[in-house]
């Protein structure tokens, strides 16, 4: 059980290191790609935010009634 917990604690840092190493091996601009993806993710979040608020309000109304 301790081995599984140890491996699960290392998975996210390991994935990050593998992605960075792969980008560096391909000679891709890793930081610029990260910033571009983060900006795109923020735009998507702002686009779907009103829908999420509406869904949460609707579920709240259904749960009350």
MODELLER restraints for C-alpha pairs under 7 A, 6 or more apart:
rsr = mdl.restraints
at = mdl.atoms
rsr.add(forms.Gaussian(group=physical.xy_distance, feature=features.Distance(at['CA:20:A'], at['CA:30:A']), mean=6.65, stdev=0.5))
rsr.add(forms.Gaussian(group=physical.xy_distance, feature=features.Distance(at['CA:23:A'], at['CA:30:A']), mean=5.73, stdev=0.5))
rsr.add(forms.Gaussian(group=physical.xy_distance, feature=features.Distance(at['CA:24:A'], at['CA:30:A']), mean=6.92, stdev=0.5))
